[in-house]
Amino acid sequence: MIKILDFTLLVAYCLLIYWLSDRPSLHTPQWFAHQDKLHHAVAYFVMSLLAWRSLRHWVGHPIILAVLVVAFCSLYGLHDEWHQSFVKGRTSDIVDWIADTTGAAMAIFLLYKLRILT
């Protein structure tokens, strides 16, 4: 049952990101330059944790699990940037994708440092 819940949470989160990316604009207060990169990193940090929770049921080796999680999040981020290139009012930015991948990698690094991913 927990496998299904973990997978469902990951899919729901991916759908939320897709839905947000499909909006012409997201109105958030601008407190500092390049704030959107932080938003990307945090969003994919969370996605990475959800992907780890989901994939850990099927992948036993921690290094393979870590690589798969970061690869999944990075590819989803790449797809998201491509998707945004077709949405009126949105742009595609490689630096956003780098922020996505960095956020995902940071989550895996945190799991490793906390000895959760060993």
N, C-alpha and C positions, 0 to 999 in steps of 0.2 A: 504494500500500500504506500509506503514512504517513497518508493521508486517513482510511482505514478505522480505523487504530490510534487516531488522535486522536479520531475520533467515538466509537469503542468506549470509550475511557477516559472521555469526558464522560458517556456513557450509564451506564456502570458507577458513576461517582461520584454521579450523580443517583439511581440506584437505591439506593446506600448511604445517602444522606441520607433517602430515602423510608423505607427499612427502619428506620433509627435513629428516625425520627419516629413510626413505628408501634409502638415500644416504649412500654409504660405509663410508664416512667421511665428516665432514664439516671443511673446512680450515678457521679457525679464528685465528687472532694473540693472543698469550697467554701473557697477561699483568700481571696476578697474579694467584696464586694457587687457584684451585677450581672455576675458572671463569665460567666454564660451569654451575655451580649451579645457578649463577646469571642469566645466559641466560635462564635457565629453569624457574626461578621465574618470570622474566620479561615476557616471552612468555605466561605463564599461568595467569599472572596478566591481560594481554591484553585479553586472552581468557575469563577470568572471566567477564570483562567489556562487552564483546560482548554477552556472555551468559546471563548476567543480562538484557541487552537491549532486547534480544530476548524473554526471559521467562517472563519479567514483563508484557507482553501483556496478558498472560494467568494466572498468579499467582498474586493475589492481596495482600496477607498477606506478609509483609516484612520479617518476620523471616523464613517463609516457603520458600520464594523466595531466601533468602540468603543461606539457607541450600541446596536447590536444585542446585543453581549455583556452590557452592563449591563442592558438591557431583559430579555433572556432570564433572567439570574440573578434579577432583581427579580421577574419573573413567577413563576419557579419558587419563590422564597421566599414569595410571596403564596399560591401553591398549597399549599406545605408548611404554612403557618400554618392555612389552611382545613382541610387534612387532619388536622392535630393537634387541631382542634376536635371531631373525631369519635372521637378515641382516648381511651379511659378512662384517667384519671390524667394526661392532658396538657391544656394550655390553649393557646389561640391568643393571641398578643400582637403588637400592631402595632409595638411597639418592637423586637421580634425581627426583624420584616420590615425595619424601618429599618436595623438592624444588618446584615442580609443584603445589602441594597442598598448600604450604605456600604462593606462589605468588597469587594463586586464593583467598585465605582467606584474604590476605593483600588488594586486590582490594575491596572486600566486606567491610572490615573494613574502608577503605578510604571513600567509598560511605556512610557508616553509619556516620562517623565523619563529613562529609560535609553535612549531613542531606538530602542527596539525597535518601537514603534508609531508610525511616521512616515509 
